[in-house]
Amino acid sequence: MQTRAQGLSEDWLSVWIGLLLFVLSLAVIGGGDLLGWAVTTQTWTDVSKALGTVSKRYAGLGGIGALIATYLALLIVLTAGAAALRANVARFAAAFTAVFWIAYLCWIAGSFAHFAVNTPGDMKKFGITWSLRLTNEGGFIIALLVGLFIGNFMPAFAHWMREAVRPELYVKIAIVLLGGFLGVTAAEKLGLATYLMFLGLAAIIVAYLIFWSVVYYVARVWFGFSREWAAPLASGISVCGVSAAIATGAAIRARPVVAIMVSSLVVIFAVVELLILPFLAQAFLSHEPLVAGAWMALSVKTDGAAVASGAITESLILANAAAGGVNYAKGWILGTAATVKVFIDIFIGVWAFVLAYIWTTRIEKREGERARLAEVWLRFPKFVIGYVVTFLLILLLALGATPETLGKVKAAMGEANTFRGIFFVLTFFTIGVMTNFRKLWEEGIGKLAAVYLLCLFGFIIWVGLVISWLFYGGVKPPLAGG
């Protein structure tokens, strides 16, 4: 979703909100604490003990007080953002209230010990004999399923919430915040982090060159689609889902209905992949965790679902490894998925310019009209700027820090990361809400779906796995405390 008002877009709004939370979190480094009141959720068997504050300084607020404070803070900030986007402020505030409370209740439910506990020691601690071993991020899956139920069986309620159903906004804010968290992680293992970023860049270039051309060929030759349909479909399936389909459609001046139909398919299939691929990765790639992370980014076609699938995959694989006595450091599987996905997003602007140039100079020649270099900037995903800024700032701070200061930097990013988790669960829930399978089928997307199904499950997922293996095979995340 990309709403514009007086030059502001959801893309830019995500940067400003993400940076606001990031800057506030840095107060910890100077001895302050501006975000310590935020709510955090622990694994529980007694639900009254599920909630707390992220900082002990605000422990007196209590879990329920922290939850209410977090809701009010996000309501104010996001409603101000909605006003800047010229959205209906009253409707947004009411809808966001429903979105927040339902999504967070799902996260609390996902933190139930029988869902979340992932080690024998913790099972003994909580006095339970079985667990699904999902960690509390199993709440993401519950949020997605609840959202799907509302989107498909409670359409009137889903329609009422539509003003606040903005998964792309929520996940982009989360990714801006993720940059700081990964900056600390990278500083501790700088050589490995640099290597992974190089691999990510190489992997997506290979994937682009293979995926896009094959999907375009299949759509044009096997299914007889026009160029207007084939190009956005190839970008949506092979590159980066909604953003790529919209950018490509605009670059080639396709009718708006083209990008809308392709984007709808992207969301449907992203949900299907999200429910399947992390568990396949857990079953078959636990011994190659970074391959699994890269595979999520190359296979799942929206920012929200791709990064979210990386988060689930990390939880599942770390749980498997911990059960076998291997404790990998957190953040590396998710970081690999996010890094590969960010490189993909960066390339959208370049690809849109390439297609705009080809269409205006070769396919739809019009006298005096040429692709402008400014189109690269117009199509460039601005939230990536926020991600890079937070990553580099924290990386530089952490590299030059004393052990005491490094501890404060970690604490600051821990507070920011709390909000990243909240925006993730909002993303999962709203992806589900906006996915109405019946309505999309009635709009006549069967033939498009056939291309998507054939290319995605018959080719892209498996070639993506091979590419991930070629670039990341044998590369392991560091051990916790190592």
N, C-alpha and C positions, 0 to 999 in steps of 0.2 A: 504494500500500500504506500502510495507516495502522494501526500496531500500538500499543496503549495498555497501560501498566502503571503503576499508582499515579499517575495524572495525567500521565505523560510519554508523548508521542507521537513518531513519527518526525519530524513537523513541528517540534516543539520541539527534538528532538535535533539536527536539522540546524542550527538556530540556534546552539546551544551549541558544536557542533563547529566550525562556520564562524567564529564569533566567537573561539574559542580560537586557531585558526590565524591569524586576522586580528590579534589582540592580540600574538601571538608575533612576527609579521612586523614590528610597529612598533618592535621593539628596534633596528632599523637606524637609525631616526631619532635615537636616543640614543647611537649609536656602537657598539651591540652587534650580534649576529648569531645569532639563535636558530634560524633555519630554513635557513641557508646550506648545510647538509649535504644538502638535498633533491636528488634526482636530476633532471637535465634531459636532454633528448634532442635531438641535433643531426642535421641532414641528413648522410647518410653514403654512401660507397661501400665503405669498410672498416669493417665492423661493430664492430671493436675500438675505433673512435673515435666511436661513436655516443653514448656516455653521458658525463656529466660532473656536476659539482656546480653548483648555481645561484649560489654565491658562490665567488670565488677563495680566500677564507680557508680553505676546506675542500678545496682542490684535492688535497691529499695523500691524501684518502680514496679518490680514484679513482672511475671511473664505476660499477663493479660494487659497490664499497663503499657508494656513495651510494644505489644501487638497493636494496641490502639494508637500509640504514638507513631508507630511506623506507618500505619494506614493513613493517619492524618497528614503526616509529612509528605507522603507520596501523592495523596489526593491534592494537596496544595500545589506541589511542583508540577504534576502532570496536568492538572486543570489549567494552570497558567500556560503550559505548553499548548494545550488544546485551544485556549483563547488566541494564542499567537498564530495558530494554524487556521483561525477563523472557524473552528468547529463550534457546535452548539454546546456551550459551557455547561448549562444545567443538565442536559442529557448526558454529557460525558461524565460529570461528577456522579450522577445517579448510577450510570452503567458501570463506571469504574468501581464504585462501592461493591456492586454485586460481583464483578470480576475478581477483585482483590480477596474478598472474604471466601468465596467458593474455592479459588485457587489455593489460598493459604490453608484452608481446612483440608484440602487434598494433600498438601505437604505434611500437615500434622498426621493425617491418616497413614501416609507413606512412611512415617518415622516410627510406627508401631513396631515393637521389637520383633514380632514374628515376620515382619516384612524386611526390616532394616538390618538386624544383627548379622554380622558376616564372619565372625571368628568363634571357634569353640570356647575361648576364654570369655567372650562377651555373652555367649549363650548361657554359660554357667553363672555369670554375674547377674543376668536378668532372670535366671531360674526357668529357662525354657528349653525344650528338647528339639525344636525344629525352627527353621527360619528360611525364608526365600532368599536371604543374603543379598538384598538389593541396596543396602545402606539406606539412609533416609532420602536419597535421591530417587528411590522408588516412588516418592510422592510425585515426581514428574510424570511417571506413567499413569498414575491414578488421575492426575489433573487432565492429561490428554484424553483418557477414557471418559471421564465425566464431561469434558467439553464435547466429545463426539456424541455422547448421549443427548446433550442439550441441543447441539446443532442439528441432529437428525430426528429427534423425537419431541423436542420442545421448540419448534421453529419460531413461535411468537416471542418466546423469552429470548431466543438467540437474536432475533431482529431488534428487540428492545435494547439489547446490550451492544448493538453494532458500533455505536460511537466510540466505545472503549475497547473493541476487539481489534487490536493493532499489534499483532505478533511481531511484525518487522520492526516496529518502534521499540518494543520491549527487548527483543534480542539484540538489537544494535546498541542499546544502552548497556546491556550486559557485556557485550564484547568490548566496548570501550573500557569498562571496569576490569575485564579479564586481562587487558594489556598490563596493568599494574601488577596483578597477581603473578602473571607469567614473567614479568621483569625481575621479581625477586627470585623466582625459580631459576631463571636463566643466569642470574648473577652468581648463584651458588655452583652452577655447572656450566660455565660460559662456553667452554670448548664444544660440549655436546649440543648445547642450544644453537650455536652458530651452524654447526653441521646439519642439524635438523632443518633449519631455515633454508639452507642451500638445497637440501634434498627436496623440500616442499616446493620451491620455485621450479626446480628441474622436473618434478613429477607433474605439475599442472601444465607446463608447456607441452610435455608429451601427451597428456590426456586431451588437451584442447585440440591438438593437431589430428589426433585419431578420432576422438568422439564426434566432433562437430561435422567433419566431412562425411563420416559413415551415416550419421542420422539424417543429414541433409539428403544424401543419396537415396536412402530408404524411403523417406517421405516423398521425394520427387519422382523416383523411378518405380518403386514397388507399389506405392499408394496413390500416385498421380496428383499430389498436392501442388498448387502453384507456388512460385517463389515467395509470395507474400505470406503463405502459411508455413512453408518448409523452413525458412530461415529462423523465425521466432521459435518454431517447434524444435529445431536443432539446438538453438541456444538454451532453451528451457530444459530440454532433456539432458543435454550433454555438458552444460557449463555451470550455470548457477541459478536455475529455477526462475522464480518470479522476477528478480532483478534483471537477469539476462534477457528474458522474454520481453519485458517492457522496454529495456534499452534497445534491443534489436528491432522491435516493432517501430519504435520512434526513429531509429537510424535509417530504416528503409521506407519510412512513411506508410506503414501498414495501417489498415483500419483499426480503430480501437478494439473492436470485437475480437480480433486475432489474439492480441496480448491477453485479453480477459479470459478467453477460452483456454489458452495454453497455461496461464497462471492457475486457473482452477484445477487443471490436471496435475500441475506441479504439486499443489497442496495435497491433493488426494494421494498421489503416489508417495509423497514425502511421509505422510502419516503411515502408510503401509510399510515403507522401508524402516521407519522409526520403530515400529512394533516388531520387526523381524530381524533386521541386520545386527543390532547389538547382541542379540542372543546367539546368532550364528557365530559372531566374533568370539563370544565367550566360549562357545563349544569347540571351535576349531583354531582360534588364534591366541589363546591365552599364553602360549609360549612365544608369541611374536606381538607383544602389546602395541608397539608403535606402528606396525603394519596395520593393525586393527584401527588405530586412530586415523591414519591416512586414508584407509578404505572408506571410513564413514564420510570424510570430506569429499572424496571423489565420487561417491555413489549417491548420497542423499542431497537433494537439489535445492533446498532452501537454507538460508543462513540459520534460521531458528532450528529447523529439524536437524541440520548437519551438526551444528555445535552441540545441540541437545543429545543427539545420538552419540557424539563423542563423550559427553558426560556420563551417559548410561553405560556405554562400553567400558569406560574407565572404572566405574563402580563395580561392574560385574567381573572384570578381569582382575582388579585389585583384590576383590573378595576371594576369587578362585586362588590367586597367588598366595594370599594370606593364609588360607586354609591349608595350603601346601608348605607353609613355613617361609615363603618368600614375601618380603614386605617392600614393594616398590614405592618410591616417593610419589606423592600425589601430584597431579597437574601435568605430567608429561604426555600421557595419552590424549587427554583433552587438549593440551597445548599443541600437539602435533595436528590434531583435527582442525583446531582453530587457525593455526598457521597456514596450513594448506588451503583452507577455505578463504582466508584473507588474501592470499596470493591470487586465488580464483577471482575474488571480488575486485581486486586491483585491476585485473586484466579485462574486466567487463568494459571499462572505459576505452581501453585500447581496441578491443574487439568491435565495439560500437562504431568507433571512428573508421576502422578498416572496412566494415560493412557499408557505412555511409559513403565512404569514398568509392567503393566498388559499385554501389547502386547508382550513384549520381554520375559516374564517369563511364560505366560499362553497360549497365542493365537498363536504367531509366535516364538516359541522357537528355538533359534539358539545357538549352543554350544559356550560358552565363552562370550556371549553378554548379558549385563544387562543395565538397565536404569541408567544413571549417575545423581548424585545430581546436577551436573552443569546444567542439562537441566532445572531445576527450574529457575535458573538465566537467562538462554538463552531465556526462554519464558516469563520471567517477564516483564510487560510493563514498560519501563524505565521512561516514562513521569510521572508516579505516584510518582517517587522520587521527581521530581520537584514540583509537587503539594503539597506533604507533607512538603518539605523544606520551600516553601513560606508560607504555612499555619502556621507551627510551629514558624517560625521566627517572623511573624507579630503578632501571638497570644502572644508570649513572650514579644515582644516590647509593645504591647497594654496593657497587664496586669500590667506591671510595670510603665506605663507612667503617667505623670501628665496630667491634662486636656489640657494644651497647647500643649504638645507633642502628645497626642492622636489626637488632631485636625490635626496636621501635618502628623501623620501616616495615617489618613483617607484621607487627601488630596493626599498623595503619592499613596495610593491604588486607589484613584479615577483616577489618571493619568494612572496607569497600567491597570485599568479596561476599560479605553477608548480603548486601544489596544485589550483587550479581546473581546470587541464588534465588532471591525473590523475583527478580525480573525473568529468570529462567522459568520459574514455575508459572508466571503470568503468560509467558510465551507458549508453553505447552498447552495450557488451558484454552487460550484464545485460538491456537491452531485448530484444536478440536472443534470449537464453537463455529468457526467459519467454514467447516467442511461438511456441507450438506450433500451427501452422495446422490440422493434421489433427484434433487433439483438440477444438479449438474448433468445427470443422465438425460433428463427431460429436455435439456437445451441442445441435445444432439451432438454430443462429443464422443460418440462411440468409435468413429473412424480415427479420430485423433488419439483416443485411448488405445486403440489397437497398435498404432505406431509407437506410442509411449511404452506399452507393455512389451512389445517385441524388442525394442531397442534397449530398454532399461534392464529387463530381467534376462533377455537373451544375449546381451552383449556388454553393456556398459558396466554393470556390477562386477562381472567376472574379469573383464579387461582392467577395470579399476583395481581389482584385487591383485592382478599380476603386476601392474605398475607399482602399486604400494609395496609389494614384496620385493620387486627389483631394487627399489630405492631405499626401503627401510628394513629389509630382511636382515636379521642378525644384530640390529641396533637395539639395545635394551635401555630402558629408563634407569636412572640411578636408584640404588636402594635407599629407603628412608633412613636418614641419619648417616648415610654413607658419604 
